[in-house]
Amino acid sequence: IGFQIEENLLQNESEYFPAVIMVIDAVSYSKHMEVNPGATLHAIQSAEKFVEDAITNNGGNVFNKAGDSLLLIFEDPVAALKLAIEFQSHIVTANSSDQHKICLEFRVGINIGEVTRSGKDYLGDGVNIAARLETLSQPSGICVSKSFYDQTSSHSDFEFESLGTQKI
């Protein structure tokens, strides 16, 4: 499984192609910034560094950062899922060690959908749906689309729990 994102296709900004999109967002970021901005920023930067270091081993790319959010693109859905699980495990460990003096949690949404490239950014329903799935995720959780589930459930040892039909 996976998608081949060809370099020449990425240069043609009007073409749409399938991709795995992941959105990571901090829970209650504004509240944490009010209480302890220094520790919050340190925790966000540490989480970003973990993702940037780990993503090179998972065939993905961070294509957008917005405050407490990261947007990532992958060719391989199983690699995206592995990174999401590694990320959430890392955050739980960091929180239990009190390394940042703040317990910041994250939500993750993952979708397979059509995107197009605009400069260094990616746009399209694939990105929009991943962002909406992130909001459905529980803190420290991962919420995936049915298209993502269909591509990964038989190719991984991970267990999935259905949320039923959701309006996004």
DAHUCOR-V330976 format. One record per helix or strand of 3 or more residues. SS is the DSSP state (H for helix, E for strand). FROM is the first residue (numbers start at 1). TO is the last residue. If there is no record, write none. Layout:
SS:FROM:TO + SS:FROM:TO
This chain:
H:7:11 + E:17:26 + H:29:55 + E:60:66 + E:69:74 + H:77:97 + E:106:118 + E:121:123 + H:125:136 + E:142:144 + H:146:155
